[in-house]
Amino acid sequence: MQIVLRVFHIGAALALGGALIYQRLALGPALAGLDDGARTALQQRLARRWVGVAAAGIALLLVTGLVNFVVFKVPAVRGQPYTGLYHGLFGVKFLVGLGLFHVGLLLSLPGPRFDAVRARAGGWLNWALGLLALMVVLSATLRYLPTFYD
């Protein structure tokens, strides 16, 4: 079960993280070349198509991450000298994930109400890519933290 959870968790993270990178490095510059009306219309169409995928990916990340943490990680680190550090880093990772979910949903919610957010997508995506890099560092640290104490 742990392998299945990990595959779904990492797969969802790769898909959503890759979408953020693609949007910042490829889609954003391409949209900049369009006039305002065409850009807004395309962004709204993309948002309508992507919002379900984003929501499903976020739900999958939350469920698989929390199940893995509660069922497998909490018992594994209980009583270890790094327990407090592990839980603190996990808490930071969880908050970083919520920040990423927030940006991802803001950019993918359809409708004219979110046009102002999408108009500033470059700034939001820069922020998200910074959070994404921090997420990778935190994940690697949590994965290999026990080896620092061997």
Order of alpha helices (4+ residues) and beta strands (2+ residues): alpha-alpha-alpha-alpha-alpha-alpha-alpha
